[in-house]
């Protein structure tokens, strides 16, 4: 799912040359709606690309298996999230620094992750970049109609 999201980002002319590094460890297969989680990672990586602007550097996506499920971190080396929107970043219509931004991308991310019994949060943000953390259980409680899909 993450690889497909990265390929979709690279298909955009403005991000074709953006360096996106994916590292993964452990078995990363679980019960997920692959199409929806691909949208999650597409939105997060797109935001990271846009946050970097003309800044040199790369986006790092780190996916790993933990004792409770999966953790995926998306890190950029942009200018960080403004203080004024940090607490409402995942609410609808909250946006900053994007002339055509609707403020729906992270709200969609939050909804899809919650629908998978997971969580999404800003793990770290500063003038030297931001790290977004997505936590997902290996198997969503009460769901049996989803296919087993690898995260990476």
C-alpha positions in Angstrom: 0.0 0.0 0.0 2.8 2.4 0.9 4.7 1.6 -2.3 1.7 2.3 -4.4 1.1 5.6 -2.6 4.7 6.6 -3.3 4.4 5.6 -7.0 1.2 7.8 -7.2 3.1 10.7 -5.6 6.0 10.3 -8.1 3.5 10.3 -11.0 2.8 14.0 -10.1 5.2 16.2 -12.2 6.0 18.5 -9.3 7.1 15.5 -7.1 8.7 13.3 -9.7 12.2 14.1 -8.3 11.3 14.1 -4.6 13.3 11.5 -2.7 11.0 9.3 -0.7 12.7 6.5 1.3 10.7 3.5 2.5 12.2 1.3 5.2 10.3 -1.6 6.8 10.9 -4.3 9.2 9.1 -7.4 10.3 6.0 -9.1 8.9 3.7 -6.3 7.8 0.6 -8.1 6.8 -2.8 -7.6 8.4 -6.5 -7.2 7.9 -7.0 -3.9 6.1 -9.0 -2.2 3.4 -6.0 -1.8 1.1 -7.5 0.9 -1.0 -8.4 3.1 1.9 -5.1 2.7 3.7 -3.3 3.5 0.4 -5.3 6.8 0.5 -4.0 7.4 4.0 -0.4 7.1 3.1 -0.9 9.0 -0.2 -2.3 11.9 1.8 0.4 11.8 4.4 3.2 11.6 1.9 1.7 14.3 -0.3 1.5 16.6 2.7 5.1 15.9 3.5 6.1 16.7 0.0 4.2 19.9 0.0 5.6 20.8 3.5 9.2 20.5 2.1 8.6 22.9 -0.7 12.0 23.7 -2.2 13.9 22.4 0.8 16.6 19.8 0.1 16.2 16.5 1.8 14.0 13.5 1.6 10.8 12.1 3.1 11.3 8.9 5.1 8.5 6.4 5.7 9.3 3.8 8.3 7.0 0.9 8.8 7.5 -1.7 11.5 5.7 -4.5 13.3 5.3 -4.0 17.0 3.8 -6.2 19.8 0.5 -4.4 19.4 0.3 -4.1 15.6 2.0 -1.7 13.2 3.6 1.7 13.4 4.2 3.8 10.3 6.0 7.1 10.6 6.2 9.7 7.8 8.9 12.2 8.4 9.7 15.3 6.3 12.3 18.0 6.7 9.9 20.9 6.1 9.3 23.9 8.3 7.0 22.2 10.8 3.4 22.8 11.7 2.4 26.2 12.9 1.5 26.4 16.6 -2.0 27.8 15.8 -3.3 24.7 14.1 -1.4 21.8 15.9 -4.4 20.9 18.1 -6.9 21.0 15.3 -4.8 19.6 12.4 -6.9 16.5 11.9 -10.2 18.5 11.9 -12.0 19.2 8.6 -11.1 22.4 6.8 -7.9 23.1 8.7 -5.0 24.0 6.4 -1.9 26.1 6.4 0.5 27.2 3.7 -1.2 25.6 0.7 -2.9 28.1 -1.6 -5.3 25.4 -3.0 -5.6 23.3 0.1 -9.1 22.3 1.2 -8.1 21.1 4.7 -9.7 17.7 4.2 -6.7 15.5 3.6 -5.8 14.9 7.2 -9.4 14.7 8.3 -9.8 11.9 5.8 -6.6 10.2 7.1 -7.9 10.4 10.7 -11.3 8.9 9.7 -9.9 6.0 7.8 -7.3 5.2 10.5 -10.0 5.3 13.2 -12.2 3.1 11.0 -9.3 0.6 11.2 -9.3 0.9 15.0 -6.0 2.8 14.8 -4.7 6.2 15.7 -2.8 9.0 13.9 -0.9 11.8 15.7 1.9 14.3 15.2 4.8 12.6 17.0 7.2 15.5 16.5 7.2 18.9 14.8 9.8 21.7 14.7 11.5 24.1 12.3 13.5 21.1 11.0 10.5 18.8 10.1 7.5 16.8 11.2 6.9 13.2 12.0 3.4 11.8 11.7 2.7 8.5 13.5 0.1 6.0 12.4 -0.7 3.0 14.6 -2.8 0.2 13.4 -3.7 -3.1 15.0 -2.7 -6.3 13.2 -6.4 -7.3 13.0 -9.2 -4.8 13.4 -11.6 -6.0 16.1 -14.9 -7.3 14.7 -13.9 -7.2 11.0 -13.8 -10.4 9.1 -14.7 -9.3 5.5 -11.4 -7.5 4.7 -8.5 -9.1 2.8 -5.1 -9.6 4.3 -2.9 -6.9 2.7 0.7 -6.0 3.3 1.3 -2.4 4.5 4.6 -1.8 2.8 
